[in-house]
Amino acid sequence: MPRKAAPKPLPTFKTEAAERAFWATHDATEYLDLSTARRVVLPNLKPTTQSISLRLPSHLLDGIKAAANKRDVPYQSLIKIWLQEKLHP
């Protein structure tokens, strides 16, 4: 397997606009050595959510709202917590 050439040195840019213009016309793989890349964990990113419609009997929803009120959390958040706990005990 042929050895890949060393990456080109990154140029310095005077402005963000100049950097944008550069990367619009150049391939980043020529400037990066992906063999030294590390996985990054971004724990503070908010996960993507999707809205759903869920019909519940009134007495069940009232019970959930009462339990949420005791815990001082929104009832929809409590439902998500309970679902997560049930899915991943």
Sine and cosine of phi, psi and omega as CSV:
sin_phi,cos_phi,sin_psi,cos_psi,sin_omega,cos_omega
0.00,0.00,0.83,-0.56,-0.03,-1.00
-0.92,0.39,0.57,-0.82,0.01,-1.00
-0.98,0.18,0.69,-0.72,0.00,-1.00
-0.97,0.25,0.62,-0.78,0.03,-1.00
-0.91,0.41,0.45,-0.89,0.03,-1.00
-0.87,0.48,0.56,-0.83,-0.01,-1.00
-0.92,0.40,0.47,-0.88,0.06,-1.00
-0.93,0.37,0.53,-0.85,0.06,-1.00
-0.94,0.35,0.59,-0.80,0.02,-1.00
-0.95,0.33,0.74,-0.68,0.06,-1.00
-0.96,0.29,0.32,-0.95,0.11,-0.99
-0.99,-0.13,0.54,-0.84,-0.07,-1.00
-0.86,-0.52,0.63,-0.78,0.02,-1.00
-0.99,0.17,-0.51,0.86,-0.02,-1.00
-0.66,-0.75,0.30,-0.95,0.07,-1.00
-0.91,0.41,-0.57,0.82,0.03,-1.00
-0.90,0.44,-0.64,0.77,0.03,-1.00
-0.91,0.42,-0.63,0.78,0.04,-1.00
-0.91,0.41,-0.69,0.73,0.04,-1.00
-0.86,0.51,-0.70,0.72,-0.01,-1.00
-0.89,0.45,-0.64,0.77,0.01,-1.00
-0.89,0.46,-0.78,0.62,-0.07,-1.00
-0.94,0.34,-0.33,0.94,0.06,-1.00
-0.94,0.33,-0.35,0.94,-0.07,-1.00
-0.86,-0.51,0.08,1.00,-0.02,-1.00
-0.80,-0.61,0.46,-0.89,0.01,-1.00
-1.00,-0.02,0.86,-0.51,-0.05,-1.00
-0.91,0.43,-0.42,0.91,-0.04,-1.00
-0.91,0.42,-0.35,0.94,0.06,-1.00
-0.96,0.27,-0.30,0.96,-0.10,-0.99
-0.93,-0.36,-0.06,1.00,-0.05,-1.00
-0.87,-0.50,0.56,-0.83,0.13,-0.99
-0.95,-0.31,0.99,-0.10,-0.09,-1.00
-0.94,0.35,-0.24,0.97,0.03,-1.00
-0.94,0.35,-0.30,0.95,0.02,-1.00
-0.97,-0.23,0.11,0.99,-0.02,-1.00
-0.93,0.38,0.54,-0.84,0.05,-1.00
-0.83,-0.56,0.53,-0.85,0.06,-1.00
-0.95,0.32,0.69,-0.72,-0.01,-1.00
-0.93,-0.38,0.70,-0.72,0.06,-1.00
-0.95,-0.30,0.80,-0.61,0.00,-1.00
-0.90,-0.44,0.99,0.11,-0.14,-0.99
-0.94,0.34,-0.30,0.95,-0.07,-1.00
-1.00,-0.06,0.06,1.00,0.04,-1.00
-0.96,0.28,0.66,-0.75,0.01,-1.00
-0.99,0.17,0.81,-0.59,-0.02,-1.00
-0.92,0.40,0.48,-0.88,0.05,-1.00
-0.92,0.40,0.70,-0.72,0.01,-1.00
-0.88,-0.47,0.34,-0.94,0.04,-1.00
-0.71,-0.70,0.73,-0.69,0.02,-1.00
-0.97,0.23,0.64,-0.77,0.09,-1.00
-0.74,-0.67,0.30,-0.96,0.09,-1.00
-0.94,-0.35,0.78,-0.63,-0.05,-1.00
-0.72,-0.69,0.86,-0.51,0.02,-1.00
-1.00,-0.05,0.82,-0.58,0.01,-1.00
-0.83,-0.56,0.54,-0.84,0.13,-0.99
-0.88,0.48,0.57,-0.82,-0.06,-1.00
-0.82,0.57,-0.68,0.74,-0.03,-1.00
-0.90,0.43,-0.56,0.83,0.03,-1.00
-0.94,0.35,-0.71,0.70,0.03,-1.00
-0.89,0.46,-0.64,0.77,0.04,-1.00
-0.88,0.48,-0.65,0.76,0.03,-1.00
-0.91,0.42,-0.65,0.76,0.03,-1.00
-0.90,0.43,-0.70,0.72,0.01,-1.00
-0.89,0.46,-0.62,0.79,0.02,-1.00
-0.91,0.41,-0.68,0.73,0.03,-1.00
-0.90,0.43,-0.63,0.78,0.03,-1.00
-0.92,0.40,-0.64,0.76,0.01,-1.00
-0.88,0.47,-0.65,0.76,0.04,-1.00
-0.88,0.47,-0.55,0.83,-0.02,-1.00
-1.00,-0.02,-0.06,1.00,-0.01,-1.00
0.85,0.53,0.72,0.70,0.07,-1.00
-0.75,-0.66,0.42,-0.91,0.08,-1.00
-0.90,0.44,0.58,-0.81,-0.09,-1.00
-0.90,0.45,-0.55,0.83,0.02,-1.00
-0.93,0.38,-0.58,0.82,0.07,-1.00
-0.91,0.41,-0.64,0.76,0.02,-1.00
-0.90,0.44,-0.65,0.76,0.06,-1.00
-0.86,0.51,-0.70,0.71,0.01,-1.00
-0.89,0.45,-0.65,0.76,0.03,-1.00
-0.88,0.48,-0.74,0.67,-0.01,-1.00
-0.89,0.46,-0.66,0.75,0.02,-1.00
-0.90,0.44,-0.68,0.73,0.03,-1.00
-0.88,0.47,-0.69,0.72,0.01,-1.00
-0.90,0.44,-0.61,0.79,-0.01,-1.00
-0.95,0.31,-0.62,0.78,-0.02,-1.00
-0.95,0.31,-0.63,0.78,-0.02,-1.00
-0.81,-0.59,0.97,0.23,-0.06,-1.00
-0.92,0.39,0.00,0.00,0.00,0.00
